[in-house]
Amino acid sequence: MKGAIFYENDKIYTTITSYPIAEGHVIVVLKNKIEDLHLPSRKEYEHLMDVVEVVRNSILRTLNIKKVCLIYMDKIKHVY
């Protein structure tokens, strides 16, 4: 999946999912393994949400869709 990464910094990467459930389905992954979304520091959480916003805006513009849904799913105890 490494080739599908379209944004990356030292804390986060975003990738196109292998099994999309909707047009533009991407995954935003924290590199630091965190078991639940309430565990990162406020600064880490805000950085995550800043990246989510950039990705969302890019999807809206690029795919010309009207709405993006944010879903938090974590079956393997690692925040994606």
PDB file with one MODEL, atoms N, CA, C and O in Angstrom:
MODEL        1
ATOM      1  N   MET A   1       0.825  -1.199   0.000  1.00  0.00           N
ATOM      2  CA  MET A   1       0.000   0.000   0.000  1.00  0.00           C
ATOM      3  C   MET A   1       0.865   1.257   0.000  1.00  0.00           C
ATOM      4  O   MET A   1       0.341   2.357  -0.177  1.00  0.00           O
ATOM      5  N   LYS A   2       2.153   1.124   0.191  1.00  0.00           N
ATOM      6  CA  LYS A   2       3.043   2.271   0.278  1.00  0.00           C
ATOM      7  C   LYS A   2       2.909   3.203  -0.928  1.00  0.00           C
ATOM      8  O   LYS A   2       3.013   4.420  -0.775  1.00  0.00           O
ATOM      9  N   GLY A   3       2.681   2.657  -2.112  1.00  0.00           N
ATOM     10  CA  GLY A   3       2.558   3.476  -3.300  1.00  0.00           C
ATOM     11  C   GLY A   3       1.305   4.335  -3.332  1.00  0.00           C
ATOM     12  O   GLY A   3       1.221   5.280  -4.116  1.00  0.00           O
ATOM     13  N   ALA A   4       0.329   4.016  -2.485  1.00  0.00           N
ATOM     14  CA  ALA A   4      -0.928   4.755  -2.478  1.00  0.00           C
ATOM     15  C   ALA A   4      -0.908   5.933  -1.511  1.00  0.00           C
ATOM     16  O   ALA A   4      -1.902   6.653  -1.406  1.00  0.00           O
ATOM     17  N   ILE A   5       0.201   6.148  -0.801  1.00  0.00           N
ATOM     18  CA  ILE A   5       0.300   7.281   0.122  1.00  0.00           C
ATOM     19  C   ILE A   5       0.345   8.568  -0.694  1.00  0.00           C
ATOM     20  O   ILE A   5       1.168   8.705  -1.599  1.00  0.00           O
ATOM     21  N   PHE A   6      -0.541   9.514  -0.372  1.00  0.00           N
ATOM     22  CA  PHE A   6      -0.546  10.768  -1.117  1.00  0.00           C
ATOM     23  C   PHE A   6      -0.231  11.977  -0.253  1.00  0.00           C
ATOM     24  O   PHE A   6      -0.090  13.082  -0.778  1.00  0.00           O
ATOM     25  N   TYR A   7      -0.116  11.799   1.056  1.00  0.00           N
ATOM     26  CA  TYR A   7       0.342  12.863   1.945  1.00  0.00           C
ATOM     27  C   TYR A   7       1.050  12.190   3.108  1.00  0.00           C
ATOM     28  O   TYR A   7       0.593  11.172   3.628  1.00  0.00           O
ATOM     29  N   GLU A   8       2.179  12.776   3.512  1.00  0.00           N
ATOM     30  CA  GLU A   8       2.903  12.209   4.641  1.00  0.00           C
ATOM     31  C   GLU A   8       3.760  13.280   5.284  1.00  0.00           C
ATOM     32  O   GLU A   8       4.375  14.102   4.606  1.00  0.00           O
ATOM     33  N   ASN A   9       3.788  13.252   6.620  1.00  0.00           N
ATOM     34  CA  ASN A   9       4.744  14.048   7.375  1.00  0.00           C
ATOM     35  C   ASN A   9       5.292  13.156   8.480  1.00  0.00           C
ATOM     36  O   ASN A   9       5.093  11.942   8.432  1.00  0.00           O
ATOM     37  N   ASP A  10       5.968  13.713   9.462  1.00  0.00           N
ATOM     38  CA  ASP A  10       6.595  12.886  10.484  1.00  0.00           C
ATOM     39  C   ASP A  10       5.591  12.240  11.450  1.00  0.00           C
ATOM     40  O   ASP A  10       5.959  11.331  12.194  1.00  0.00           O
ATOM     41  N   LYS A  11       4.341  12.690  11.451  1.00  0.00           N
ATOM     42  CA  LYS A  11       3.354  12.181  12.394  1.00  0.00           C
ATOM     43  C   LYS A  11       2.187  11.428  11.762  1.00  0.00           C
ATOM     44  O   LYS A  11       1.559  10.598  12.418  1.00  0.00           O
ATOM     45  N   ILE A  12       1.892  11.710  10.500  1.00  0.00           N
ATOM     46  CA  ILE A  12       0.671  11.217   9.863  1.00  0.00           C
ATOM     47  C   ILE A  12       0.956  10.860   8.413  1.00  0.00           C
ATOM     48  O   ILE A  12       1.813  11.464   7.767  1.00  0.00           O
ATOM     49  N   TYR A  13       0.227   9.871   7.911  1.00  0.00           N
ATOM     50  CA  TYR A  13       0.169   9.690   6.464  1.00  0.00           C
ATOM     51  C   TYR A  13      -1.266   9.401   6.056  1.00  0.00           C
ATOM     52  O   TYR A  13      -2.070   8.916   6.852  1.00  0.00           O
ATOM     53  N   THR A  14      -1.573   9.708   4.803  1.00  0.00           N
ATOM     54  CA  THR A  14      -2.905   9.443   4.270  1.00  0.00           C
ATOM     55  C   THR A  14      -2.745   8.563   3.041  1.00  0.00           C
ATOM     56  O   THR A  14      -1.815   8.731   2.252  1.00  0.00           O
ATOM     57  N   THR A  15      -3.661   7.632   2.897  1.00  0.00           N
ATOM     58  CA  THR A  15      -3.573   6.679   1.805  1.00  0.00           C
ATOM     59  C   THR A  15      -4.956   6.369   1.248  1.00  0.00           C
ATOM     60  O   THR A  15      -5.965   6.475   1.944  1.00  0.00           O
ATOM     61  N   ILE A  16      -4.977   5.993   0.005  1.00  0.00           N
ATOM     62  CA  ILE A  16      -6.214   5.537  -0.617  1.00  0.00           C
ATOM     63  C   ILE A  16      -6.461   4.116  -0.128  1.00  0.00           C
ATOM     64  O   ILE A  16      -5.547   3.292  -0.113  1.00  0.00           O
ATOM     65  N   THR A  17      -7.688   3.831   0.269  1.00  0.00           N
ATOM     66  CA  THR A  17      -7.998   2.506   0.793  1.00  0.00           C
ATOM     67  C   THR A  17      -8.107   1.473  -0.325  1.00  0.00           C
ATOM     68  O   THR A  17      -8.476   1.797  -1.454  1.00  0.00           O
ATOM     69  N   SER A  18      -7.785   0.250   0.002  1.00  0.00           N
ATOM     70  CA  SER A  18      -7.887  -0.846  -0.965  1.00  0.00           C
ATOM     71  C   SER A  18      -9.334  -1.254  -1.220  1.00  0.00           C
ATOM     72  O   SER A  18      -9.671  -1.734  -2.303  1.00  0.00           O
ATOM     73  N   TYR A  19     -10.183  -1.062  -0.219  1.00  0.00           N
ATOM     74  CA  TYR A  19     -11.582  -1.476  -0.321  1.00  0.00           C
ATOM     75  C   TYR A  19     -12.497  -0.302   0.020  1.00  0.00           C
ATOM     76  O   TYR A  19     -13.037  -0.239   1.124  1.00  0.00           O
ATOM     77  N   PRO A  20     -12.676   0.631  -0.923  1.00  0.00           N
ATOM     78  CA  PRO A  20     -13.470   1.832  -0.640  1.00  0.00           C
ATOM     79  C   PRO A  20     -14.939   1.517  -0.403  1.00  0.00           C
ATOM     80  O   PRO A  20     -15.520   0.640  -1.043  1.00  0.00           O
ATOM     81  N   ILE A  21     -15.521   2.254   0.531  1.00  0.00           N
ATOM     82  CA  ILE A  21     -16.961   2.139   0.771  1.00  0.00           C
ATOM     83  C   ILE A  21     -17.707   3.325   0.171  1.00  0.00           C
ATOM     84  O   ILE A  21     -18.938   3.355   0.180  1.00  0.00           O
ATOM     85  N   ALA A  22     -16.968   4.298  -0.349  1.00  0.00           N
ATOM     86  CA  ALA A  22     -17.555   5.461  -1.014  1.00  0.00           C
ATOM     87  C   ALA A  22     -16.493   6.089  -1.907  1.00  0.00           C
ATOM     88  O   ALA A  22     -15.299   5.845  -1.732  1.00  0.00           O
ATOM     89  N   GLU A  23     -16.934   6.895  -2.859  1.00  0.00           N
ATOM     90  CA  GLU A  23     -16.005   7.596  -3.732  1.00  0.00           C
ATOM     91  C   GLU A  23     -15.099   8.502  -2.899  1.00  0.00           C
ATOM     92  O   GLU A  23     -15.582   9.250  -2.050  1.00  0.00           O
ATOM     93  N   GLY A  24     -13.791   8.437  -3.138  1.00  0.00           N
ATOM     94  CA  GLY A  24     -12.845   9.275  -2.416  1.00  0.00           C
ATOM     95  C   GLY A  24     -12.457   8.742  -1.048  1.00  0.00           C
ATOM     96  O   GLY A  24     -11.871   9.473  -0.250  1.00  0.00           O
ATOM     97  N   HIS A  25     -12.770   7.484  -0.759  1.00  0.00           N
ATOM     98  CA  HIS A  25     -12.477   6.897   0.550  1.00  0.00           C
ATOM     99  C   HIS A  25     -10.965   6.836   0.778  1.00  0.00           C
ATOM    100  O   HIS A  25     -10.247   6.140   0.060  1.00  0.00           O
ATOM    101  N   VAL A  26     -10.502   7.564   1.773  1.00  0.00           N
ATOM    102  CA  VAL A  26      -9.088   7.565   2.152  1.00  0.00           C
ATOM    103  C   VAL A  26      -8.973   7.262   3.644  1.00  0.00           C
ATOM    104  O   VAL A  26      -9.946   7.352   4.393  1.00  0.00           O
ATOM    105  N   ILE A  27      -7.771   6.903   4.049  1.00  0.00           N
ATOM    106  CA  ILE A  27      -7.497   6.627   5.456  1.00  0.00           C
ATOM    107  C   ILE A  27      -6.418   7.590   5.917  1.00  0.00           C
ATOM    108  O   ILE A  27      -5.409   7.772   5.237  1.00  0.00           O
ATOM    109  N   VAL A  28      -6.629   8.206   7.072  1.00  0.00           N
ATOM    110  CA  VAL A  28      -5.642   9.082   7.693  1.00  0.00           C
ATOM    111  C   VAL A  28      -5.090   8.317   8.892  1.00  0.00           C
ATOM    112  O   VAL A  28      -5.845   7.941   9.789  1.00  0.00           O
ATOM    113  N   VAL A  29      -3.779   8.086   8.914  1.00  0.00           N
ATOM    114  CA  VAL A  29      -3.165   7.211   9.902  1.00  0.00           C
ATOM    115  C   VAL A  29      -2.144   7.974  10.748  1.00  0.00           C
ATOM    116  O   VAL A  29      -1.258   8.641  10.215  1.00  0.00           O
ATOM    117  N   LEU A  30      -2.279   7.869  12.058  1.00  0.00           N
ATOM    118  CA  LEU A  30      -1.246   8.378  12.961  1.00  0.00           C
ATOM    119  C   LEU A  30      -0.106   7.375  12.988  1.00  0.00           C
ATOM    120  O   LEU A  30      -0.341   6.184  13.194  1.00  0.00           O
ATOM    121  N   LYS A  31       1.125   7.832  12.785  1.00  0.00           N
ATOM    122  CA  LYS A  31       2.266   6.929  12.802  1.00  0.00           C
ATOM    123  C   LYS A  31       2.558   6.413  14.211  1.00  0.00           C
ATOM    124  O   LYS A  31       2.982   5.270  14.382  1.00  0.00           O
ATOM    125  N   ASN A  32       2.332   7.249  15.207  1.00  0.00           N
ATOM    126  CA  ASN A  32       2.513   6.847  16.594  1.00  0.00           C
ATOM    127  C   ASN A  32       1.309   5.997  16.988  1.00  0.00           C
ATOM    128  O   ASN A  32       0.185   6.498  17.002  1.00  0.00           O
ATOM    129  N   LYS A  33       1.518   4.749  17.299  1.00  0.00           N
ATOM    130  CA  LYS A  33       0.395   3.856  17.615  1.00  0.00           C
ATOM    131  C   LYS A  33      -0.310   4.304  18.888  1.00  0.00           C
ATOM    132  O   LYS A  33       0.279   4.355  19.968  1.00  0.00           O
ATOM    133  N   ILE A  34      -1.570   4.623  18.727  1.00  0.00           N
ATOM    134  CA  ILE A  34      -2.419   5.080  19.829  1.00  0.00           C
ATOM    135  C   ILE A  34      -3.670   4.223  19.809  1.00  0.00           C
ATOM    136  O   ILE A  34      -4.291   4.059  18.759  1.00  0.00           O
ATOM    137  N   GLU A  35      -4.048   3.675  20.948  1.00  0.00           N
ATOM    138  CA  GLU A  35      -5.146   2.719  20.995  1.00  0.00           C
ATOM    139  C   GLU A  35      -6.535   3.337  20.938  1.00  0.00           C
ATOM    140  O   GLU A  35      -7.498   2.628  20.646  1.00  0.00           O
ATOM    141  N   ASP A  36      -6.675   4.623  21.206  1.00  0.00           N
ATOM    142  CA  ASP A  36      -7.990   5.238  21.148  1.00  0.00           C
ATOM    143  C   ASP A  36      -7.836   6.713  20.822  1.00  0.00           C
ATOM    144  O   ASP A  36      -6.832   7.332  21.174  1.00  0.00           O
ATOM    145  N   LEU A  37      -8.821   7.268  20.157  1.00  0.00           N
ATOM    146  CA  LEU A  37      -8.741   8.654  19.690  1.00  0.00           C
ATOM    147  C   LEU A  37      -8.725   9.681  20.821  1.00  0.00           C
ATOM    148  O   LEU A  37      -8.368  10.835  20.587  1.00  0.00           O
ATOM    149  N   HIS A  38      -9.096   9.299  22.019  1.00  0.00           N
ATOM    150  CA  HIS A  38      -9.048  10.252  23.139  1.00  0.00           C
ATOM    151  C   HIS A  38      -7.661  10.307  23.792  1.00  0.00           C
ATOM    152  O   HIS A  38      -7.451  11.116  24.695  1.00  0.00           O
ATOM    153  N   LEU A  39      -6.718   9.476  23.363  1.00  0.00           N
ATOM    154  CA  LEU A  39      -5.406   9.401  24.015  1.00  0.00           C
ATOM    155  C   LEU A  39      -4.344  10.386  23.515  1.00  0.00           C
ATOM    156  O   LEU A  39      -3.458  10.730  24.297  1.00  0.00           O
ATOM    157  N   PRO A  40      -4.373  10.857  22.280  1.00  0.00           N
ATOM    158  CA  PRO A  40      -3.325  11.801  21.875  1.00  0.00           C
ATOM    159  C   PRO A  40      -3.425  13.112  22.659  1.00  0.00           C
ATOM    160  O   PRO A  40      -4.475  13.456  23.200  1.00  0.00           O
ATOM    161  N   SER A  41      -2.316  13.820  22.703  1.00  0.00           N
ATOM    162  CA  SER A  41      -2.338  15.141  23.332  1.00  0.00           C
ATOM    163  C   SER A  41      -3.229  16.060  22.491  1.00  0.00           C
ATOM    164  O   SER A  41      -3.547  15.756  21.342  1.00  0.00           O
ATOM    165  N   ARG A  42      -3.615  17.163  23.074  1.00  0.00           N
ATOM    166  CA  ARG A  42      -4.453  18.137  22.351  1.00  0.00           C
ATOM    167  C   ARG A  42      -3.748  18.600  21.077  1.00  0.00           C
ATOM    168  O   ARG A  42      -4.378  18.734  20.028  1.00  0.00           O
ATOM    169  N   LYS A  43      -2.451  18.843  21.171  1.00  0.00           N
ATOM    170  CA  LYS A  43      -1.679  19.293  20.017  1.00  0.00           C
ATOM    171  C   LYS A  43      -1.673  18.223  18.914  1.00  0.00           C
ATOM    172  O   LYS A  43      -1.851  18.544  17.739  1.00  0.00           O
ATOM    173  N   GLU A  44      -1.470  16.960  19.291  1.00  0.00           N
ATOM    174  CA  GLU A  44      -1.492  15.872  18.312  1.00  0.00           C
ATOM    175  C   GLU A  44      -2.873  15.737  17.666  1.00  0.00           C
ATOM    176  O   GLU A  44      -2.988  15.544  16.455  1.00  0.00           O
ATOM    177  N   TYR A  45      -3.910  15.839  18.489  1.00  0.00           N
ATOM    178  CA  TYR A  45      -5.279  15.726  17.979  1.00  0.00           C
ATOM    179  C   TYR A  45      -5.597  16.868  17.006  1.00  0.00           C
ATOM    180  O   TYR A  45      -6.185  16.646  15.947  1.00  0.00           O
ATOM    181  N   GLU A  46      -5.206  18.079  17.375  1.00  0.00           N
ATOM    182  CA  GLU A  46      -5.459  19.224  16.501  1.00  0.00           C
ATOM    183  C   GLU A  46      -4.706  19.094  15.185  1.00  0.00           C
ATOM    184  O   GLU A  46      -5.225  19.461  14.131  1.00  0.00           O
ATOM    185  N   HIS A  47      -3.480  18.570  15.241  1.00  0.00           N
ATOM    186  CA  HIS A  47      -2.717  18.346  14.010  1.00  0.00           C
ATOM    187  C   HIS A  47      -3.431  17.308  13.133  1.00  0.00           C
ATOM    188  O   HIS A  47      -3.541  17.486  11.920  1.00  0.00           O
ATOM    189  N   LEU A  48      -3.906  16.241  13.744  1.00  0.00           N
ATOM    190  CA  LEU A  48      -4.666  15.225  13.018  1.00  0.00           C
ATOM    191  C   LEU A  48      -5.870  15.851  12.321  1.00  0.00           C
ATOM    192  O   LEU A  48      -6.104  15.603  11.138  1.00  0.00           O
ATOM    193  N   MET A  49      -6.625  16.653  13.045  1.00  0.00           N
ATOM    194  CA  MET A  49      -7.818  17.272  12.472  1.00  0.00           C
ATOM    195  C   MET A  49      -7.465  18.293  11.390  1.00  0.00           C
ATOM    196  O   MET A  49      -8.219  18.461  10.432  1.00  0.00           O
ATOM    197  N   ASP A  50      -6.321  18.978  11.534  1.00  0.00           N
ATOM    198  CA  ASP A  50      -5.865  19.893  10.478  1.00  0.00           C
ATOM    199  C   ASP A  50      -5.596  19.121   9.187  1.00  0.00           C
ATOM    200  O   ASP A  50      -5.969  19.571   8.103  1.00  0.00           O
ATOM    201  N   VAL A  51      -4.953  17.966   9.302  1.00  0.00           N
ATOM    202  CA  VAL A  51      -4.678  17.136   8.125  1.00  0.00           C
ATOM    203  C   VAL A  51      -5.987  16.607   7.541  1.00  0.00           C
ATOM    204  O   VAL A  51      -6.166  16.606   6.323  1.00  0.00           O
ATOM    205  N   VAL A  52      -6.900  16.159   8.399  1.00  0.00           N
ATOM    206  CA  VAL A  52      -8.209  15.690   7.935  1.00  0.00           C
ATOM    207  C   VAL A  52      -8.900  16.790   7.134  1.00  0.00           C
ATOM    208  O   VAL A  52      -9.486  16.516   6.087  1.00  0.00           O
ATOM    209  N   GLU A  53      -8.840  18.015   7.608  1.00  0.00           N
ATOM    210  CA  GLU A  53      -9.477  19.135   6.900  1.00  0.00           C
ATOM    211  C   GLU A  53      -8.860  19.359   5.525  1.00  0.00           C
ATOM    212  O   GLU A  53      -9.582  19.564   4.549  1.00  0.00           O
ATOM    213  N   VAL A  54      -7.536  19.324   5.439  1.00  0.00           N
ATOM    214  CA  VAL A  54      -6.860  19.503   4.154  1.00  0.00           C
ATOM    215  C   VAL A  54      -7.258  18.391   3.185  1.00  0.00           C
ATOM    216  O   VAL A  54      -7.552  18.649   2.018  1.00  0.00           O
ATOM    217  N   VAL A  55      -7.266  17.157   3.679  1.00  0.00           N
ATOM    218  CA  VAL A  55      -7.643  16.018   2.838  1.00  0.00           C
ATOM    219  C   VAL A  55      -9.099  16.151   2.392  1.00  0.00           C
ATOM    220  O   VAL A  55      -9.413  15.951   1.218  1.00  0.00           O
ATOM    221  N   ARG A  56      -9.980  16.485   3.322  1.00  0.00           N
ATOM    222  CA  ARG A  56     -11.399  16.663   2.992  1.00  0.00           C
ATOM    223  C   ARG A  56     -11.580  17.712   1.896  1.00  0.00           C
ATOM    224  O   ARG A  56     -12.289  17.478   0.918  1.00  0.00           O
ATOM    225  N   ASN A  57     -10.940  18.861   2.064  1.00  0.00           N
ATOM    226  CA  ASN A  57     -11.068  19.931   1.079  1.00  0.00           C
ATOM    227  C   ASN A  57     -10.530  19.506  -0.286  1.00  0.00           C
ATOM    228  O   ASN A  57     -11.091  19.866  -1.322  1.00  0.00           O
ATOM    229  N   SER A  58      -9.455  18.749  -0.281  1.00  0.00           N
ATOM    230  CA  SER A  58      -8.884  18.245  -1.536  1.00  0.00           C
ATOM    231  C   SER A  58      -9.838  17.277  -2.229  1.00  0.00           C
ATOM    232  O   SER A  58     -10.005  17.330  -3.447  1.00  0.00           O
ATOM    233  N   ILE A  59     -10.461  16.399  -1.456  1.00  0.00           N
ATOM    234  CA  ILE A  59     -11.415  15.443  -2.022  1.00  0.00           C
ATOM    235  C   ILE A  59     -12.615  16.184  -2.607  1.00  0.00           C
ATOM    236  O   ILE A  59     -13.071  15.863  -3.705  1.00  0.00           O
ATOM    237  N   LEU A  60     -13.121  17.165  -1.880  1.00  0.00           N
ATOM    238  CA  LEU A  60     -14.263  17.935  -2.369  1.00  0.00           C
ATOM    239  C   LEU A  60     -13.947  18.600  -3.708  1.00  0.00           C
ATOM    240  O   LEU A  60     -14.751  18.546  -4.639  1.00  0.00           O
ATOM    241  N   ARG A  61     -12.789  19.218  -3.800  1.00  0.00           N
ATOM    242  CA  ARG A  61     -12.400  19.916  -5.031  1.00  0.00           C
ATOM    243  C   ARG A  61     -12.095  18.938  -6.166  1.00  0.00           C
ATOM    244  O   ARG A  61     -12.583  19.100  -7.284  1.00  0.00           O
ATOM    245  N   THR A  62     -11.298  17.942  -5.873  1.00  0.00           N
ATOM    246  CA  THR A  62     -10.813  17.030  -6.908  1.00  0.00           C
ATOM    247  C   THR A  62     -11.927  16.170  -7.495  1.00  0.00           C
ATOM    248  O   THR A  62     -12.007  16.003  -8.712  1.00  0.00           O
ATOM    249  N   LEU A  63     -12.776  15.631  -6.645  1.00  0.00           N
ATOM    250  CA  LEU A  63     -13.832  14.727  -7.114  1.00  0.00           C
ATOM    251  C   LEU A  63     -15.151  15.438  -7.388  1.00  0.00           C
ATOM    252  O   LEU A  63     -16.108  14.827  -7.862  1.00  0.00           O
ATOM    253  N   ASN A  64     -15.193  16.731  -7.086  1.00  0.00           N
ATOM    254  CA  ASN A  64     -16.398  17.531  -7.300  1.00  0.00           C
ATOM    255  C   ASN A  64     -17.620  16.885  -6.637  1.00  0.00           C
ATOM    256  O   ASN A  64     -18.677  16.742  -7.252  1.00  0.00           O
ATOM    257  N   ILE A  65     -17.449  16.503  -5.381  1.00  0.00           N
ATOM    258  CA  ILE A  65     -18.568  15.950  -4.620  1.00  0.00           C
ATOM    259  C   ILE A  65     -19.028  16.991  -3.608  1.00  0.00           C
ATOM    260  O   ILE A  65     -18.314  17.958  -3.339  1.00  0.00           O
ATOM    261  N   LYS A  66     -20.205  16.800  -3.053  1.00  0.00           N
ATOM    262  CA  LYS A  66     -20.796  17.811  -2.178  1.00  0.00           C
ATOM    263  C   LYS A  66     -20.547  17.575  -0.695  1.00  0.00           C
ATOM    264  O   LYS A  66     -20.640  18.513   0.097  1.00  0.00           O
ATOM    265  N   LYS A  67     -20.233  16.348  -0.303  1.00  0.00           N
ATOM    266  CA  LYS A  67     -20.116  16.056   1.114  1.00  0.00           C
ATOM    267  C   LYS A  67     -19.076  14.961   1.355  1.00  0.00           C
ATOM    268  O   LYS A  67     -18.951  14.016   0.577  1.00  0.00           O
ATOM    269  N   VAL A  68     -18.348  15.113   2.436  1.00  0.00           N
ATOM    270  CA  VAL A  68     -17.395  14.105   2.873  1.00  0.00           C
ATOM    271  C   VAL A  68     -17.791  13.679   4.282  1.00  0.00           C
ATOM    272  O   VAL A  68     -18.040  14.521   5.146  1.00  0.00           O
ATOM    273  N   CYS A  69     -17.848  12.389   4.506  1.00  0.00           N
ATOM    274  CA  CYS A  69     -18.187  11.860   5.832  1.00  0.00           C
ATOM    275  C   CYS A  69     -16.914  11.426   6.538  1.00  0.00           C
ATOM    276  O   CYS A  69     -16.049  10.784   5.942  1.00  0.00           O
ATOM    277  N   LEU A  70     -16.805  11.776   7.797  1.00  0.00           N
ATOM    278  CA  LEU A  70     -15.672  11.371   8.617  1.00  0.00           C
ATOM    279  C   LEU A  70     -16.133  10.229   9.515  1.00  0.00           C
ATOM    280  O   LEU A  70     -17.070  10.380  10.299  1.00  0.00           O
ATOM    281  N   ILE A  71     -15.465   9.089   9.390  1.00  0.00           N
ATOM    282  CA  ILE A  71     -15.820   7.904  10.169  1.00  0.00           C
ATOM    283  C   ILE A  71     -14.594   7.449  10.945  1.00  0.00           C
ATOM    284  O   ILE A  71     -13.507   7.312  10.384  1.00  0.00           O
ATOM    285  N   TYR A  72     -14.777   7.221  12.221  1.00  0.00           N
ATOM    286  CA  TYR A  72     -13.703   6.690  13.062  1.00  0.00           C
ATOM    287  C   TYR A  72     -14.004   5.222  13.319  1.00  0.00           C
ATOM    288  O   TYR A  72     -14.957   4.883  14.021  1.00  0.00           O
ATOM    289  N   MET A  73     -13.180   4.359  12.742  1.00  0.00           N
ATOM    290  CA  MET A  73     -13.343   2.917  12.926  1.00  0.00           C
ATOM    291  C   MET A  73     -11.992   2.360  13.330  1.00  0.00           C
ATOM    292  O   MET A  73     -10.976   2.674  12.710  1.00  0.00           O
ATOM    293  N   ASP A  74     -11.975   1.546  14.350  1.00  0.00           N
ATOM    294  CA  ASP A  74     -10.699   1.050  14.832  1.00  0.00           C
ATOM    295  C   ASP A  74     -10.859  -0.351  15.414  1.00  0.00           C
ATOM    296  O   ASP A  74     -10.996  -0.520  16.625  1.00  0.00           O
ATOM    297  N   LYS A  75     -10.839  -1.333  14.552  1.00  0.00           N
ATOM    298  CA  LYS A  75     -10.997  -2.717  14.998  1.00  0.00           C
ATOM    299  C   LYS A  75      -9.699  -3.329  15.509  1.00  0.00           C
ATOM    300  O   LYS A  75      -9.729  -4.330  16.224  1.00  0.00           O
ATOM    301  N   ILE A  76      -8.558  -2.739  15.151  1.00  0.00           N
ATOM    302  CA  ILE A  76      -7.286  -3.352  15.545  1.00  0.00           C
ATOM    303  C   ILE A  76      -6.558  -2.579  16.632  1.00  0.00           C
ATOM    304  O   ILE A  76      -5.367  -2.792  16.859  1.00  0.00           O
ATOM    305  N   LYS A  77      -7.267  -1.687  17.300  1.00  0.00           N
ATOM    306  CA  LYS A  77      -6.703  -0.911  18.412  1.00  0.00           C
ATOM    307  C   LYS A  77      -5.519  -0.048  17.997  1.00  0.00           C
ATOM    308  O   LYS A  77      -4.517   0.042  18.706  1.00  0.00           O
ATOM    309  N   HIS A  78      -5.651   0.578  16.849  1.00  0.00           N
ATOM    310  CA  HIS A  78      -4.683   1.564  16.385  1.00  0.00           C
ATOM    311  C   HIS A  78      -5.474   2.616  15.642  1.00  0.00           C
ATOM    312  O   HIS A  78      -6.187   2.301  14.689  1.00  0.00           O
ATOM    313  N   VAL A  79      -5.357   3.857  16.065  1.00  0.00           N
ATOM    314  CA  VAL A  79      -6.134   4.930  15.459  1.00  0.00           C
ATOM    315  C   VAL A  79      -5.725   5.115  14.008  1.00  0.00           C
ATOM    316  O   VAL A  79      -4.552   5.334  13.704  1.00  0.00           O
ATOM    317  N   TYR A  80      -6.697   5.026  13.121  1.00  0.00           N
ATOM    318  CA  TYR A  80      -6.510   5.296  11.689  1.00  0.00           C
ATOM    319  C   TYR A  80      -7.315   6.499  11.327  1.00  0.00           C
ATOM    320  O   TYR A  80      -7.314   6.917  10.169  1.00  0.00           O
TER     321      TYR A  80
ENDMDL
END
